[in-house]
Amino acid sequence: MRSSKLWSCIAISVLILLGPGRARAQEEEDADPVEQGNALADEGNFLAAIQQFNRAIEQDSTDSVAYYNRGRAYHAIGENASAIEDYTNAIRLNPADPDAYNSRGIAYRDEGKPDLAILDYDRTLALDSSRDDACNNRGLAHEDKGEHALAMQDYNRALDLNPSFALAFSNRGLVHQAMDEPGLAIMDYDEAIRLDPSMIPTFFFRAEAHALIGLDSAAVDDYEHIIANAPAADSLYVGEAKRQIELLKAK
């Protein structure tokens, strides 16, 4: 059974005796379809990766890793129902795999099923209590249900396990903000940004918290940072930051 479940770049040896075209064809014919699928997924070619994982499952229907990786590829293209089915098969074949439970929990949450997500995160942590990511993910699911105290417990646990977990600081800040504690929220956002200055959404959350306590100049600074530095993936924040600056300056 293959042990690698994370996408990884696969180095394929060059077959010197064959010409370039035949060497590629020979390598592709002989390559492990799971490893080929991983390499394609690394490149963002998820549909082609799924085809390779299909091949792997056709060759060995008991390969839990192939089901798991195909589930990740389906999830990457937004096909959560197919991802959940694959993660479930991976769990059936390997019930002691915390990754499969954690990933299925993420897909359930994306499907708007936080209760099922929480059950899977519980199972993840029962199998591996050191999983700071599962604590963070379970906190998000509790937030979806409005369970701020439980979410706070999970983020605290995530940070106990990993004091450099920037996302957990940012998420805990959101809970503080939801609980009308903007000062504590700002402290968490400050730490998240110190650990990872690329977190554009956290600058936006901090700007909101600054505005809540009347620190309009600090809020404008955060919004201007977003406008100047947001990558294309965070472009939605740019328009809203411009709008918020106009509102603050009109006060």
C-alpha positions in Angstrom: 0.0 0.0 0.0 1.3 3.4 -0.9 1.9 5.6 2.1 2.1 9.0 0.4 -1.2 10.9 0.5 0.0 14.5 0.1 0.4 16.0 -3.4 4.1 15.8 -4.1 6.3 16.5 -7.1 7.4 13.2 -8.5 10.8 13.0 -10.1 10.8 10.5 -13.0 14.1 9.1 -14.2 15.0 9.8 -17.8 15.4 6.7 -19.9 18.6 7.6 -21.7 18.4 4.8 -24.3 15.0 5.9 -25.7 14.3 9.1 -27.7 12.6 11.9 -25.9 9.1 11.2 -27.1 9.3 7.4 -26.5 11.0 8.0 -23.1 8.0 10.1 -22.0 5.5 7.5 -23.3 7.4 4.6 -21.7 7.6 6.5 -18.3 3.9 7.3 -18.4 2.9 3.7 -19.2 5.0 2.3 -16.4 4.3 5.1 -13.8 2.3 4.4 -10.7 -1.1 6.0 -11.4 -1.4 7.3 -7.9 2.0 9.1 -8.2 1.0 10.4 -11.6 -2.2 11.7 -10.1 -0.3 13.4 -7.3 2.0 15.1 -9.8 -1.0 16.3 -11.9 -2.7 17.6 -8.8 0.4 19.5 -7.8 0.1 21.2 -11.2 -3.5 22.1 -10.6 -4.7 19.7 -13.3 -7.3 18.0 -11.1 -9.5 16.4 -13.8 -6.5 14.6 -15.3 -5.4 13.6 -11.7 -8.9 12.1 -11.2 -8.4 10.0 -14.3 -5.2 8.6 -12.9 -6.8 7.9 -9.5 -9.6 6.1 -11.4 -6.9 3.9 -13.0 -5.4 3.1 -9.6 -8.8 2.1 -8.2 -9.5 0.0 -11.3 -6.2 -1.8 -10.7 -6.8 -2.2 -6.9 -10.2 -1.5 -5.5 -8.8 -1.8 -1.9 -6.3 1.1 -2.3 -7.4 3.5 0.4 -4.8 6.1 -0.7 -6.2 6.3 -4.2 -9.7 6.9 -2.9 -8.3 9.5 -0.5 -6.4 11.4 -3.2 -9.2 11.3 -5.6 -11.4 12.7 -2.9 -9.0 15.6 -2.5 -9.0 16.2 -6.2 -12.9 16.2 -6.3 -12.9 18.6 -3.4 -10.5 20.9 -5.1 -13.0 21.3 -8.0 -15.9 21.8 -5.7 -17.5 18.3 -6.2 -18.0 17.8 -2.4 -20.5 14.9 -2.7 -18.0 12.9 -4.8 -15.2 13.9 -2.4 -17.3 12.7 0.6 -18.0 9.4 -1.1 -14.3 8.8 -1.7 -13.2 9.8 1.8 -15.9 7.4 3.1 -14.4 4.6 1.0 -10.9 5.5 2.2 -12.2 5.3 5.8 -13.9 2.0 5.2 -10.6 0.5 3.9 -8.4 2.2 6.5 -10.5 3.2 9.6 -7.4 4.4 11.5 -6.6 7.2 9.0 -7.0 10.6 10.7 -6.4 12.5 7.4 -9.5 10.9 5.8 -11.7 11.9 8.7 -10.3 15.4 8.7 -10.7 15.9 5.0 -14.3 14.5 5.0 -15.1 16.9 7.8 -13.9 19.8 5.7 -16.1 18.6 2.8 -19.1 18.2 5.1 -18.6 21.7 6.4 -18.4 23.0 2.8 -21.7 21.2 2.2 -23.3 23.1 5.1 -23.3 20.1 7.5 -21.3 21.3 10.5 -22.6 18.6 12.8 -21.3 15.8 10.6 -18.0 17.8 10.2 -17.6 18.1 14.0 -18.1 14.3 14.3 -15.3 13.7 11.8 -13.0 16.2 13.6 -13.7 14.4 16.8 -12.6 11.1 15.2 -9.5 12.8 13.8 -8.5 14.0 17.2 -9.3 10.6 18.8 -6.9 9.0 16.4 -4.2 11.8 16.7 -4.6 14.3 19.5 -1.7 16.4 18.1 -3.7 17.6 15.1 -3.8 21.4 15.5 -5.5 21.6 12.1 -8.4 19.5 13.2 -8.8 21.7 16.3 -8.9 24.8 14.1 -11.4 23.1 11.6 -13.7 22.0 14.4 -13.6 25.6 15.8 -14.9 26.8 12.4 -17.7 24.3 12.4 -18.7 25.4 15.9 -18.7 29.0 14.7 -21.0 28.0 11.9 -23.4 26.9 14.6 -23.0 30.0 16.6 -21.2 28.1 19.4 -18.6 30.7 20.2 -17.4 29.3 23.5 -16.8 25.9 21.9 -15.0 27.5 19.0 -12.8 29.5 21.4 -11.9 26.2 23.2 -10.8 24.7 19.9 -8.7 27.6 18.8 -7.1 27.8 22.2 -6.2 24.1 21.9 -4.9 24.6 18.4 -2.6 27.4 19.6 -1.5 25.3 22.6 -0.4 22.7 20.1 1.1 25.2 17.7 1.8 28.7 19.0 2.8 29.8 15.5 -0.6 28.9 13.9 -1.5 32.3 12.3 -4.8 31.1 11.0 -6.0 30.0 14.4 -5.1 33.4 15.8 -7.1 35.1 13.1 -10.1 32.8 13.6 -10.0 33.3 17.4 -10.0 37.0 16.7 -13.2 36.6 14.8 -14.8 34.8 17.8 -13.7 37.7 20.1 -15.2 40.1 17.6 -18.5 38.2 17.5 -18.5 38.3 21.3 -18.2 42.1 21.3 -14.5 42.0 22.4 -12.8 44.0 19.6 -9.8 44.8 21.8 -9.0 41.1 22.3 -9.8 40.5 18.6 -7.2 43.1 17.6 -4.6 41.5 19.7 -5.2 38.2 17.9 -5.2 39.8 14.5 -1.9 41.6 15.4 -0.3 38.2 16.2 -1.7 36.5 13.1 -0.4 39.3 10.9 3.0 39.2 12.6 3.2 35.5 11.9 1.9 35.7 8.4 1.8 39.2 6.8 0.2 37.9 3.6 -3.1 37.2 5.4 -5.2 39.9 3.6 -8.5 38.8 5.1 -7.0 39.4 8.6 -6.1 43.0 7.7 -9.8 43.4 6.8 -11.0 41.9 10.0 -8.6 44.1 12.0 -9.8 47.2 10.2 -13.3 46.4 11.2 -12.3 45.9 14.8 -10.3 49.2 14.7 -13.4 51.0 13.4 -15.6 49.5 16.1 -13.5 51.2 18.9 -13.1 54.5 17.0 -9.6 53.9 15.7 -10.6 55.2 12.3 -7.0 56.1 11.2 -5.8 52.6 12.0 -8.7 51.1 10.1 -7.9 53.3 7.1 -4.2 52.1 7.3 -5.4 48.5 7.2 -7.8 49.1 4.3 -5.0 50.9 2.4 -2.7 48.0 2.9 -5.3 45.7 1.4 -5.7 47.9 -1.6 -1.9 48.1 -2.2 -1.1 44.4 -1.5 -4.0 42.1 -2.1 -3.3 39.4 -4.7 -5.9 38.5 -7.3 -7.3 35.8 -5.1 -8.3 38.4 -2.5 -9.6 41.0 -5.0 -13.0 41.1 -3.4 -11.5 42.7 -0.3 -10.1 45.6 -2.4 -13.4 46.9 -3.5 -14.9 46.7 0.0 -11.8 48.3 1.5 -12.2 51.3 -0.9 -15.9 51.6 0.1 -15.1 51.4 3.8 -12.4 54.2 3.5 -15.0 56.4 1.8 -17.5 55.7 4.6 -14.9 56.5 7.3 -13.8 59.7 5.7 -17.4 60.8 5.3 -18.0 60.5 9.1 
